[in-house]
């Protein structure tokens, strides 16, 4: 931490000596979108305050650790305004397991520390408790692909409709959009067909296991005898979530006034 602060101080002094400068530093935990935010700010600023410098973009990626050094991006002149991108930082200790799982789900903590299957199960528990798959059902019914078959729920009819869509290069690979819709439809159908009580821990665990088994088929992961792990399925589900393909999510509980 001291080395990072020292480097920041050095870069500030170098910039200020050259010309009057305003510096804005973006800091936060790893893999929360700091670099993507800076690219958006940079793009908007360049359209409003054109500069002659070559356009420079921050490198982004779905996994933590992409940004490993401090980098500045000029967004305006007279006065010069720079936005500084920084590597992610974490607090020395994580206060509780819930916070740790949330950080792991965003990718702020390496998957190997917690385990991809455990993180994926935590994601599915959040989705089911918040009844997100049932919300997806309403969205899926609005898609044009399903208008051809009125009356179908998000179960078998929706998945059959997706399989009939044209594949890329006539192969078995699905478009990403199709894959996302099939994942949503599968989670929705398993939630609707489940007869247990998800308010009980054992019931929620049973539903999650059923969903992971169903997603194995969606992701075309071959079943291996005596292999009960869901590692490959969990990895693909987490990749879709972290890439934002499943939609925006707020992991923390919202205050009642915001919910209303």
C-alpha positions in Angstrom: 0.0 0.0 0.0 2.8 2.4 0.9 4.6 1.7 -2.4 1.3 2.5 -4.3 0.8 5.8 -2.5 4.4 6.8 -3.1 4.0 6.1 -6.8 0.8 8.2 -6.9 2.5 11.1 -5.1 5.4 11.0 -7.6 3.1 11.0 -10.6 1.1 13.9 -9.1 4.3 16.0 -8.6 5.5 15.3 -12.2 2.1 16.3 -13.7 1.7 19.5 -11.6 5.2 20.7 -12.5 4.4 20.6 -16.2 1.2 22.6 -16.1 -1.9 23.4 -14.0 -3.6 20.1 -13.7 -6.7 18.5 -12.2 -6.3 14.9 -11.3 -9.2 12.5 -10.6 -8.2 9.1 -9.2 -10.6 6.1 -9.5 -10.0 3.6 -6.7 -11.9 0.5 -5.5 -11.8 -3.2 -5.0 -10.7 -5.4 -7.9 -12.9 -6.2 -10.9 -15.7 -3.8 -10.2 -15.4 -1.9 -13.5 -13.0 1.0 -12.7 -11.3 0.7 -16.1 -14.6 0.4 -17.9 -15.9 3.5 -16.1 -12.8 5.4 -17.1 -13.2 4.4 -20.8 -16.8 5.7 -20.7 -15.7 9.0 -19.1 -12.9 9.3 -21.6 -15.2 8.7 -24.6 -17.7 11.2 -23.4 -15.1 13.8 -22.6 -13.3 13.4 -26.0 -16.6 14.1 -27.8 -17.2 17.3 -25.8 -13.6 18.5 -25.4 -11.6 17.3 -28.4 -7.8 17.1 -27.8 -5.0 16.4 -30.3 -3.5 13.6 -28.2 -3.8 10.0 -29.5 -6.8 8.2 -28.0 -5.8 5.8 -25.3 -8.1 3.2 -23.7 -7.8 1.4 -20.4 -7.5 -2.4 -20.8 -10.5 -4.3 -19.4 -11.3 -7.9 -18.8 -13.7 -10.2 -16.9 -11.0 -11.4 -14.4 -9.2 -9.3 -11.7 -5.6 -8.2 -12.1 -5.8 -6.7 -15.6 -4.8 -3.2 -14.3 -1.4 -3.6 -12.7 -0.1 0.0 -12.7 -1.4 3.6 -12.5 -2.3 5.1 -15.8 -3.5 8.6 -16.7 -6.1 9.5 -19.3 -6.4 13.1 -20.5 -10.0 14.2 -20.8 -9.8 18.0 -21.2 -7.4 20.9 -21.7 -7.2 24.4 -20.2 -7.0 23.3 -17.5 -5.7 19.8 -18.2 -7.8 17.2 -16.5 -6.6 13.6 -16.1 -8.4 10.6 -14.8 -6.1 8.0 -13.1 -6.8 4.3 -13.3 -5.5 2.3 -10.4 -5.1 -1.4 -9.6 -7.8 -2.8 -7.3 -7.2 -2.8 -3.6 -8.8 -4.8 -0.8 -9.2 -4.1 2.9 -6.7 -6.1 5.1 -9.5 -8.4 6.4 -13.0 -9.4 5.2 -15.5 -8.9 8.1 -17.8 -11.9 7.4 -18.5 -14.7 5.1 -21.4 -12.9 3.3 -19.1 -10.1 2.3 -16.4 -12.5 1.2 -18.8 -14.4 -1.1 -20.0 -11.1 -2.6 -16.4 -10.1 -3.4 -15.7 -13.5 -4.8 -18.8 -13.3 -7.0 -17.7 -10.0 -8.5 -14.2 -11.5 -9.1 -12.5 -9.3 -6.6 -11.2 -12.4 -4.9 -9.6 -15.2 -7.0 -11.9 -18.1 -7.7 -9.3 -20.5 -6.4 -9.6 -19.1 -2.9 -13.3 -19.8 -2.5 -14.0 -22.3 -5.3 -16.0 -21.7 -8.5 -18.8 -24.2 -7.5 -19.3 -22.5 -4.1 -19.5 -19.1 -5.7 -21.9 -20.3 -8.4 -24.2 -21.8 -5.7 -24.1 -18.5 -3.9 -25.2 -16.7 -7.1 -28.0 -19.2 -7.6 -29.1 -18.8 -4.0 -29.4 -15.0 -4.5 -31.3 -15.4 -7.7 -33.8 -17.9 -6.2 -34.3 -16.0 -3.0 -35.0 -12.8 -4.9 -37.2 -14.8 -7.4 -35.2 -13.4 -10.3 -35.9 -16.4 -12.6 -39.6 -15.7 -12.3 -38.9 -12.1 -13.4 -37.0 -13.5 -16.4 -40.1 -15.5 -17.3 -42.0 -12.3 -17.9 -39.2 -10.9 -20.0 -38.8 -14.1 -22.0 -42.5 -14.0 -22.9 -42.0 -10.6 -24.5 -39.4 -11.7 -26.9 -40.4 -12.2 -30.5 -38.9 -15.7 -30.6 -41.6 -16.9 -28.2 -44.5 -15.0 -29.8 -44.8 -17.7 -32.4 -45.8 -20.2 -29.7 -48.3 -18.4 -27.4 -49.1 -20.1 -24.2 -45.7 -21.7 -23.6 -44.0 -21.0 -20.3 -40.2 -20.5 -19.9 -39.7 -24.3 -19.9 -39.5 -26.7 -22.8 -41.2 -24.6 -25.4 -38.7 -21.7 -25.0 -35.7 -24.0 -25.1 -37.0 -25.8 -28.3 -37.6 -22.4 -29.9 -34.0 -21.4 -29.1 -32.6 -24.7 -30.6 -34.4 -24.0 -33.9 -32.6 -20.7 -34.3 -29.8 -20.6 -36.9 -26.4 -21.6 -35.5 -23.1 -19.8 -36.2 -21.5 -21.4 -39.3 -24.1 -24.2 -39.1 -22.3 -25.6 -36.1 -23.7 -26.4 -32.6 -22.4 -23.2 -31.1 -25.2 -20.9 -30.0 -25.2 -17.2 -30.3 -24.3 -15.7 -26.9 -27.8 -14.1 -26.8 -29.4 -17.4 -27.4 -27.2 -19.1 -24.7 -28.2 -16.4 -22.2 -31.9 -16.8 -23.0 -31.6 -20.6 -22.7 -29.9 -20.2 -19.3 -32.6 -17.9 -18.1 -35.3 -20.2 -19.4 -33.7 -23.2 -17.7 -33.4 -21.5 -14.3 -37.0 -20.3 -14.7 -38.4 -23.7 -15.5 -36.5 -25.5 -12.7 -37.7 -22.9 -10.2 -41.3 -23.2 -11.3 -41.3 -27.0 -11.3 -39.6 -27.2 -7.9 -42.1 -28.4 -5.2 -39.9 -27.9 -2.1 -39.6 -25.0 0.2 -36.7 -22.7 -0.7 -37.2 -20.8 2.6 -35.6 -23.9 4.2 -31.8 -24.4 3.7 -32.2 -28.0 2.5 -34.9 -27.0 0.0 -32.8 -24.2 -1.4 -29.8 -26.6 -1.8 -32.0 -29.1 -3.6 -33.2 -26.5 -6.1 -29.7 -25.3 -6.7 -28.4 -28.8 -7.4 -31.3 -29.4 -9.8 -30.5 -26.1 -11.6 -26.8 -26.9 -11.9 -27.6 -30.3 -13.4 -30.0 -28.6 -15.9 -27.4 -26.0 -16.8 -24.9 -28.8 -17.6 -27.1 -29.8 -20.5 -27.5 -26.1 -21.6 -23.7 -25.6 -21.7 -23.2 -29.0 -23.5 -20.9 -30.3 -20.8 -20.6 -34.1 -21.1 -21.5 -36.2 -18.0 -18.7 -38.3 -16.6 -19.5 -41.3 -14.5 -18.7 -40.9 -10.8 -18.1 -37.2 -11.4 -20.6 -35.3 -9.3 -18.8 -31.9 -9.4 -20.3 -28.9 -11.1 -17.0 -27.1 -11.7 -17.2 -26.6 -15.5 -20.9 -25.6 -15.2 -20.1 -23.1 -12.5 -17.3 -21.6 -14.5 -19.5 -20.9 -17.5 -22.3 -19.5 -15.4 -19.9 -17.1 -13.5 -18.5 -16.0 -16.8 -21.9 -14.9 -18.1 -22.7 -13.2 -14.8 -19.4 -11.3 -14.6 -19.7 -10.2 -18.3 -23.1 -8.7 -17.5 -24.9 -11.0 -19.9 -27.5 -12.0 -17.2 -28.4 -8.4 -16.5 -27.4 -5.8 -13.9 -27.5 -6.9 -10.3 -27.1 -5.2 -6.9 -25.6 -7.7 -4.5 -26.3 -5.6 -1.3 -29.8 -5.4 0.1 -31.4 -2.1 -0.9 -33.1 0.2 1.7 -36.9 -0.1 1.8 -37.3 3.5 0.5 -35.3 2.6 -2.7 -37.2 -0.6 -3.2 -40.5 1.3 -3.2 
